[in-house]
Amino acid sequence: MSTLTQEQVMAALRHVQEPELNQDLVTLGMIEDLKVDDTVVSLTVMLTTPGCPLKAEIHDRIFTELAKIGVTSVNVGWGHKPRGQALPVALPGIQHVIAIGSGKGGVGKSTVSVNLAISLSEMGARVGLLDADIYGPSIPMMMGADERPRQLNNKLVPVERHGVKLMSMGFLLPNPEDPVIWRGPMLHGVIQQFLNEVDWGELDYLLIDMPPGTGDVPLSLSQSIPLSGVVIVITPQPVAASIGMKTLKMFETAKVPILGIVENMSYFVCPSCTTETNIFSRGGGRVVADAKKVPFLGEVPLDPKIREGGDTGAPVTVSEPQSPQAEAFRKVTAAMVEQVHCQPLMAAVTTV
């Protein structure tokens, strides 16, 4: 057999569809660093988003098409290049805005938010985290950041920690212990400032840590910008699940896609005997997800290491990245990314 040429390989790759955009990889300009050595091919595929779980599917499709022309081995590398999305871009330079909400306080929503943001950054994404809990900002402490944002060209420059850009009312108060005593219209104004008068730069994801409940801030945000979706955080006991259901319904009414449910404090693992104890019951998140026919993104344990990470400004995904607790957050993050980018495409992929 004669040595294959790059032209032959590129022609074969034109038959490989990118599932999200429904065009072939060559037309989309997703193939880079192509090298052909006899029947061995190496190339880099520039994905539309980091962490997409359809990488294996794309790899298999590439190998299937190249095998038809005599390729015996394919070495695929992966990169990331943002592209236009089906939804309108929420803010200039920001591809996806994702709200993290809860029906009540005390369910660990901010803990989930910071660890999801860090996990996304670990995937190679450019990430921002906006603390929209104006009355009770906690992100600065949980991320170990206490400096004031600087100003540049009449915009605030976010503080950066652990690979994540941050903005919070907590950075702007003269005294961190001072209360914020504002009515609804003032809340709306500061949220608009955080969205439009902060130099977020180019981001793949902006996560918004919402205040609990269904009040002014969640409503204002859902009406101000096109959200890619919302993640609802609940704890497993029935009362928390019931209240979480109200938040879910509020976002449904506002036509915001529900990316899924996270059950936080799901179980406690005894450090001595590794026995799991369901302190707050278990399974409430899955019950809500099944009842509302929305995805269940996963469980996060009740664990002192997670609490300590938030108190010391070193979230568990940073302080103990190899721990089971950090892995739980990574699994939730991967499931969330799948919902943002890939879940609506599964039916198309499986019917090819």
C-alpha positions as CSV (number, residue, x, y, z in Angstrom):
1,M,0.0,0.0,0.0
2,S,1.3,3.5,-0.9
3,T,2.0,6.0,1.9
4,L,-1.0,8.0,2.8
5,T,-1.0,11.7,2.3
6,Q,-2.3,14.5,4.5
7,E,-4.8,15.3,1.8
8,Q,-6.2,11.8,1.9
9,V,-6.4,11.9,5.7
10,M,-8.1,15.3,5.7
11,A,-10.6,14.0,3.1
12,A,-11.5,11.1,5.4
13,L,-11.9,13.5,8.4
14,R,-14.5,15.4,6.5
15,H,-16.8,12.5,7.2
16,V,-16.4,12.9,11.0
17,Q,-19.2,15.1,12.4
18,E,-18.7,17.2,15.5
19,P,-21.8,16.3,17.5
20,E,-22.5,19.7,19.1
21,L,-22.3,21.7,15.8
22,N,-23.4,19.1,13.3
23,Q,-20.6,19.8,10.9
24,D,-17.4,17.9,10.1
25,L,-14.2,18.5,12.0
26,V,-12.3,19.9,9.0
27,T,-14.9,22.4,8.0
28,L,-15.0,23.6,11.6
29,G,-11.2,24.0,11.7
30,M,-10.9,21.6,14.6
31,I,-8.0,19.6,13.2
32,E,-4.5,20.9,14.1
33,D,-1.0,19.5,14.1
34,L,-1.8,16.7,11.6
35,K,1.1,14.4,10.9
36,V,1.1,11.3,8.7
37,D,3.8,8.7,8.9
38,D,3.0,5.8,6.5
39,T,-0.2,4.4,8.1
40,V,0.2,6.1,11.5
41,V,-1.6,9.4,12.0
42,S,-1.3,11.9,14.8
43,L,-3.5,15.0,15.2
44,T,-5.0,17.4,17.7
45,V,-8.7,18.0,18.0
46,M,-9.7,21.4,19.3
47,L,-12.8,20.8,21.3
48,T,-15.6,23.3,21.8
49,T,-15.3,23.0,25.5
50,P,-12.9,21.4,28.0
51,G,-14.1,18.3,29.8
52,C,-16.7,17.3,27.3
53,P,-17.4,13.6,27.9
54,L,-17.9,12.9,24.2
55,K,-14.2,12.9,23.5
56,A,-14.2,9.1,23.4
57,E,-17.1,9.2,20.9
58,I,-15.2,11.6,18.7
59,H,-12.0,9.5,18.9
60,D,-13.9,6.4,17.9
61,R,-15.4,8.2,14.9
62,I,-12.0,9.5,13.8
63,F,-10.5,6.0,14.0
64,T,-13.4,4.4,12.1
65,E,-13.1,6.8,9.2
66,L,-9.4,6.7,9.0
67,A,-9.3,2.9,9.2
68,K,-11.3,2.9,5.9
69,I,-8.3,4.4,4.1
70,G,-5.8,2.1,5.7
71,V,-4.7,4.0,8.8
72,T,-3.5,1.5,11.4
73,S,-2.9,3.8,14.4
74,V,-4.3,7.2,15.4
75,N,-2.8,9.3,18.2
76,V,-5.3,12.0,19.1
77,G,-4.4,15.0,21.3
78,W,-7.0,17.3,22.7
79,G,-7.2,21.1,22.9
80,H,-9.8,23.7,23.6
81,K,-11.0,26.5,21.4
82,P,-14.2,28.4,22.3
83,R,-16.8,28.7,19.5
84,G,-20.2,30.4,19.1
85,Q,-22.9,28.7,21.1
86,A,-26.6,27.9,20.3
87,L,-27.6,30.3,23.1
88,P,-26.8,34.0,22.7
89,V,-23.6,34.9,24.4
90,A,-24.6,36.2,27.9
91,L,-21.9,38.9,28.2
92,P,-19.2,40.0,25.9
93,G,-16.3,37.4,26.1
94,I,-18.3,35.0,28.3
95,Q,-19.5,31.8,26.8
96,H,-21.7,30.4,29.5
97,V,-23.3,31.8,32.7
98,I,-24.4,29.2,35.2
99,A,-26.3,29.9,38.4
100,I,-25.8,27.8,41.5
101,G,-29.0,28.1,43.6
102,S,-30.7,26.6,46.6
103,G,-34.0,26.9,48.3
104,K,-32.6,27.6,51.8
105,G,-29.4,28.6,53.5
106,G,-27.1,26.2,55.1
107,V,-27.1,23.5,52.4
108,G,-23.5,24.2,51.3
109,K,-24.3,26.1,48.1
110,S,-21.2,28.3,48.3
111,T,-19.0,25.3,49.1
112,V,-20.3,23.6,46.0
113,S,-19.8,26.7,43.9
114,V,-16.1,27.2,44.8
115,N,-15.3,23.6,44.2
116,L,-17.1,23.4,40.9
117,A,-15.3,26.6,39.8
118,I,-11.9,25.2,40.7
119,S,-12.7,21.8,39.1
120,L,-13.6,23.6,35.9
121,S,-10.3,25.5,36.0
122,E,-8.5,22.2,36.4
123,M,-10.1,21.0,33.2
124,G,-8.5,23.9,31.4
125,A,-11.5,26.2,31.3
126,R,-11.3,30.0,31.9
127,V,-13.6,30.5,34.9
128,G,-15.1,33.3,36.9
129,L,-17.1,33.1,40.1
130,L,-19.5,35.9,41.0
131,D,-20.7,36.0,44.6
132,A,-24.3,37.3,44.2
133,D,-25.2,36.8,47.9
134,I,-25.1,40.5,48.6
135,Y,-26.3,40.2,52.2
136,G,-24.0,37.3,53.2
137,P,-21.0,37.2,50.9
138,S,-18.8,34.2,51.7
139,I,-16.7,33.6,48.6
140,P,-13.8,35.8,49.6
141,M,-13.2,33.8,52.8
142,M,-13.8,30.5,51.2
143,M,-11.3,31.2,48.4
144,G,-8.7,32.8,50.7
145,A,-8.9,36.3,49.2
146,D,-9.2,39.5,51.2
147,E,-7.7,42.2,48.9
148,R,-9.8,44.9,47.2
149,P,-10.2,44.7,43.4
150,R,-8.3,47.4,41.5
151,Q,-9.8,49.6,38.9
152,L,-8.7,49.7,35.2
153,N,-10.3,51.8,32.5
154,N,-13.3,52.5,34.8
155,K,-13.9,48.8,35.4
156,L,-13.2,46.6,38.4
157,V,-10.6,43.9,37.8
158,P,-11.5,40.6,39.5
159,V,-9.4,39.1,42.2
160,E,-7.9,35.8,41.2
161,R,-7.4,32.7,43.4
162,H,-6.9,29.0,42.5
163,G,-7.2,29.8,38.8
164,V,-10.6,31.5,39.2
165,K,-11.6,35.1,38.7
166,L,-13.7,36.4,41.7
167,M,-16.0,39.3,42.4
168,S,-18.0,39.8,45.6
169,M,-19.6,42.5,47.7
170,G,-17.3,41.2,50.4
171,F,-14.3,42.7,48.5
172,L,-15.9,46.2,48.6
173,L,-17.1,46.6,52.1
174,P,-14.9,48.9,54.2
175,N,-15.3,46.5,57.1
176,P,-16.0,42.8,56.3
177,E,-18.3,42.7,59.4
178,D,-20.5,45.6,58.2
179,P,-24.0,44.5,57.2
180,V,-25.5,45.4,53.8
181,I,-28.9,47.0,54.5
182,W,-30.4,47.5,51.0
183,R,-33.8,47.2,49.4
184,G,-34.6,45.4,46.2
185,P,-33.8,48.1,43.6
186,M,-30.4,48.6,45.1
187,L,-29.7,44.9,44.9
188,H,-30.6,44.9,41.2
189,G,-28.3,47.8,40.6
190,V,-25.2,46.2,42.2
191,I,-25.9,42.9,40.3
192,Q,-25.9,44.8,37.0
193,Q,-22.6,46.5,38.0
194,F,-21.0,43.1,38.8
195,L,-22.1,41.8,35.4
196,N,-21.3,44.9,33.2
197,E,-18.7,47.0,35.1
198,V,-16.3,44.2,35.9
199,D,-13.5,43.3,33.5
200,W,-14.2,39.6,33.4
201,G,-12.2,39.2,30.2
202,E,-12.6,36.0,28.1
203,L,-14.3,33.3,30.1
204,D,-15.7,29.8,29.2
205,Y,-17.8,29.8,32.4
206,L,-19.1,32.4,34.8
207,L,-20.6,30.7,37.9
208,I,-22.9,32.8,40.0
209,D,-23.3,31.8,43.6
210,M,-26.9,32.8,44.2
211,P,-28.4,33.9,47.6
212,P,-30.8,31.2,48.9
213,G,-34.4,31.3,48.1
214,T,-36.5,32.9,45.3
215,G,-36.1,36.6,46.0
216,D,-34.9,39.7,44.1
217,V,-31.4,38.6,43.1
218,P,-32.3,35.2,41.4
219,L,-35.2,36.9,39.6
220,S,-33.1,39.8,38.6
221,L,-30.4,37.6,37.2
222,S,-32.7,35.2,35.4
223,Q,-34.3,38.2,33.6
224,S,-31.2,40.2,32.9
225,I,-29.0,37.7,31.0
226,P,-29.4,34.5,29.1
227,L,-28.3,31.8,31.6
228,S,-27.0,28.6,30.2
229,G,-28.7,26.9,33.2
230,V,-28.9,26.5,36.9
231,V,-27.6,23.9,39.3
232,I,-29.8,23.4,42.4
233,V,-28.0,22.3,45.6
234,I,-30.0,20.6,48.3
235,T,-29.4,18.4,51.3
236,P,-31.1,15.0,51.5
237,Q,-33.7,15.5,54.2
238,P,-37.4,15.9,53.0
239,V,-37.8,19.5,54.3
240,A,-34.7,20.6,52.3
241,A,-35.8,18.7,49.2
242,S,-39.2,20.3,49.4
243,I,-37.8,23.8,49.6
244,G,-35.3,23.0,46.8
245,M,-38.3,22.1,44.7
246,K,-39.7,25.6,45.0
247,T,-36.4,27.1,43.7
248,L,-36.4,24.7,40.8
249,K,-40.0,25.7,39.9
250,M,-39.0,29.4,40.1
251,F,-36.2,28.9,37.5
252,E,-38.5,26.8,35.3
253,T,-41.1,29.6,35.4
254,A,-38.3,32.0,34.3
255,K,-37.4,29.6,31.4
256,V,-34.0,28.9,32.7
257,P,-32.7,25.4,31.8
258,I,-32.3,23.1,34.8
259,L,-28.8,21.5,34.5
260,G,-29.5,19.3,37.5
261,I,-29.6,18.6,41.2
262,V,-26.6,18.2,43.6
263,E,-27.2,16.4,46.9
264,N,-24.7,17.9,49.4
265,M,-24.0,16.5,52.8
266,S,-25.3,13.2,51.4
267,Y,-23.5,10.8,53.8
268,F,-20.7,10.7,56.3
269,V,-17.9,8.2,56.0
270,C,-16.4,7.2,59.4
271,P,-12.6,7.8,59.1
272,S,-11.9,4.8,61.4
273,C,-14.1,2.1,59.9
274,T,-15.2,3.6,56.5
275,T,-18.8,2.9,57.4
276,E,-21.3,5.3,55.6
277,T,-23.8,7.0,57.9
278,N,-26.8,8.9,56.4
279,I,-26.9,11.7,59.0
280,F,-29.5,13.8,57.1
281,S,-31.1,10.8,55.4
282,R,-30.1,10.2,51.8
283,G,-31.6,10.2,48.4
284,G,-33.7,13.4,48.6
285,G,-31.8,14.9,45.6
286,R,-32.5,11.9,43.4
287,V,-36.1,12.0,44.5
288,V,-36.5,15.6,43.4
289,A,-34.6,15.0,40.2
290,D,-36.8,12.0,39.3
291,A,-40.0,13.8,40.2
292,K,-39.1,16.8,38.0
293,K,-37.4,14.7,35.3
294,V,-34.2,16.7,35.5
295,P,-30.6,15.3,35.8
296,F,-29.2,14.2,39.1
297,L,-25.6,15.4,39.0
298,G,-24.3,13.5,42.0
299,E,-23.7,13.3,45.7
300,V,-21.1,15.2,47.9
301,P,-20.4,13.7,51.3
302,L,-20.6,15.5,54.7
303,D,-16.9,15.7,55.7
304,P,-14.8,17.8,58.0
305,K,-12.1,18.3,55.2
306,I,-14.7,20.0,53.0
307,R,-15.7,22.3,55.9
308,E,-12.1,23.0,56.9
309,G,-11.2,23.9,53.3
310,G,-13.9,26.6,53.1
311,D,-12.9,28.0,56.5
312,T,-9.2,28.3,55.7
313,G,-9.6,29.5,52.1
314,A,-8.2,26.3,50.6
315,P,-11.1,24.3,49.2
316,V,-10.7,20.6,49.3
317,T,-10.2,20.4,45.5
318,V,-7.0,22.5,46.1
319,S,-5.9,21.3,49.6
320,E,-6.4,17.6,48.9
321,P,-6.9,17.2,45.2
322,Q,-6.5,13.4,45.3
323,S,-9.0,12.8,48.0
324,P,-12.4,11.1,47.5
325,Q,-14.1,14.4,48.6
326,A,-12.4,16.3,45.8
327,E,-13.2,13.5,43.3
328,A,-16.9,13.8,44.3
329,F,-16.8,17.5,43.2
330,R,-15.1,16.6,40.0
331,K,-17.7,14.0,39.1
332,V,-20.4,16.6,39.7
333,T,-18.5,19.1,37.6
334,A,-18.2,16.7,34.7
335,A,-21.9,15.9,34.9
336,M,-22.7,19.6,34.8
337,V,-20.4,20.2,31.8
338,E,-22.2,17.3,30.0
339,Q,-25.5,19.0,30.6
340,V,-24.3,22.4,29.3
341,H,-22.7,21.1,26.2
342,C,-23.4,17.5,25.3
343,Q,-26.6,16.1,26.8
344,P,-29.0,17.3,24.1
345,L,-26.7,15.7,21.6
346,M,-26.8,12.2,23.0
347,A,-29.8,11.1,20.9
348,A,-28.2,12.3,17.7
349,V,-25.0,10.5,18.5
350,T,-26.6,7.2,19.3
351,T,-28.8,7.2,16.1
352,V,-25.9,7.6,13.7
